[in-house]
Amino acid sequence: MSYNLLKGKKGIIFGALDEKSIAWKTALRCFEEGAQIVLTNAPVALRMGEINKLAAACGSAPVIGADVTSMDDLKNLFEKSMEHFGGKIDFILHSIGMSLNVRKGKHYTEMNYEWNQKTLDISSMSLHKVLRTAWDMDALNESASVVALTYIAAQRVFPDYNEMADAKALLESVTRMFGYYYGVKKKVRVNTISQSPTRTTAGSGVKGFDGFINYAEKMSPLGNASGEDCANFCVVMFSDLTKMVTMQNLFHDGGFSFTGVTQAVIEQMTDAK
Ligand SMILES: NC(=O)c1ccc[n+]([C@@H]2O[C@H](COP(=O)([O-])OP(=O)(O)OC[C@H]3O[C@@H](n4cnc5c(N)ncnc54)[C@H](O)[C@@H]3O)[C@@H](O)[C@H]2O)c1
């Protein structure tokens, strides 16, 4: 159902890889709610060609390649997006994560620091680069909304999340810091949404993901939030209904973050005796 919450708004969506991607689902919902969008991903991801299906479903949205670690690519992305929209931007979704140490099977205690630098650049400082580019080009409208996706491993230990725990902590810090400056300058809001485990390409890269997602399901009074649920929450955050929310880490996890234990987990532990 559409509520026209984003009627007339213009946004850039980073990170739609395939139909499972949270960014993919968010792009569809934003379009349904009346937004015009530009889609972007790393050139290597665009070569898969999947994103063209999404572009067609979003009213022939332009697809502009950008490696989020490259300031030149980001400048080109914002220039072309503003040209396409004929004006400035109202919302941005940063839905990007990549861990080289996880991908290459390196344990946290044996971290390769060069790979770690790249992980932090792609997964965390990229938000700074996106905001900095927008700032320098004055590319955002007043009260624009920027959302980045994160995970609770930034606050609590989930061992197999590896270096991404540090990456998400840094991402959340950039959100607060840049959120402060952009709020003062132009009432721009910057927030993170801390999402339940979700079956996507990035999500499934975490070791033991099946156990992980089932545990979270049992530990959440509402169950795990799906990618579709997350897309709905992003729409609300991009809308004018949340104009005074900024610099927050917003848990979107069915109550997992504040639950000590559930009956379902107690029963499972009792059976395990
Ligand atoms: N899936 C989960 O369980 C889960 C839970 C909480 C938070 N998140 C976060 O949600 C976000 C989206 O992930 P997803 O689960 O939809 O997986 P996904 O694999 O579909 O999306 C990750 C995206 O990052 C893009 N990317 C990687 N390197 C890039 C680069 N250099 N430049 C530009 N783009 C690049 C990929 O191409 C891909 O589109 C990530 O930040 C992830 O950490 C996911």
The ligand as a Gaussian input file, in Angstrom:
#p B3LYP/6-31G(d) Opt

LIG

0 1
 N       21.965000      -8.798000       5.932000
 C       22.080000      -8.605000       7.228000
 O       21.974000      -9.530000       8.043000
 C       22.330000      -7.209000       7.745000
 C       22.019000      -6.894000       9.094000
 C       22.290000      -5.603000       9.563000
 C       22.875000      -4.670000       8.704000
 N       23.160000      -5.017000       7.405000
 C       23.794000      -4.020000       6.544000
 O       22.940000      -3.710000       5.469000
 C       23.729000      -3.173000       4.400000
 C       23.316000      -3.816000       3.094000
 O       23.677000      -5.155000       3.041000
 P       22.737000      -6.324000       2.500000
 O       22.540000      -7.255000       3.636000
 O       21.561000      -5.794000       1.778000
 O       23.726000      -7.100000       1.486000
 P       24.134000      -6.865000      -0.051000
 O       25.282000      -7.769000      -0.269000
 O       22.941000      -7.060000      -0.907000
 O       24.591000      -5.330000      -0.119000
 C       25.912000      -4.872000       0.120000
 C       26.241000      -3.900000      -0.997000
 O       27.489000      -3.225000      -0.790000
 C       27.995000      -2.937000      -2.101000
 N       29.405000      -2.564000      -2.094000
 C       30.466000      -3.309000      -1.654000
 N       31.615000      -2.656000      -1.904000
 C       31.292000      -1.467000      -2.493000
 C       32.042000      -0.354000      -2.985000
 N       33.382000      -0.316000      -2.904000
 N       31.368000       0.695000      -3.538000
 C       30.022000       0.693000      -3.613000
 N       29.254000      -0.347000      -3.167000
 C       29.880000      -1.402000      -2.619000
 C       27.760000      -4.270000      -2.807000
 O       27.922000      -4.195000      -4.211000
 C       26.332000      -4.584000      -2.368000
 O       25.396000      -4.038000      -3.263000
 C       25.186000      -3.395000       4.803000
 O       25.690000      -2.212000       5.398000
 C       25.065000      -4.478000       5.857000
 O       26.163000      -4.508000       6.743000
 C       22.880000      -6.245000       6.919000

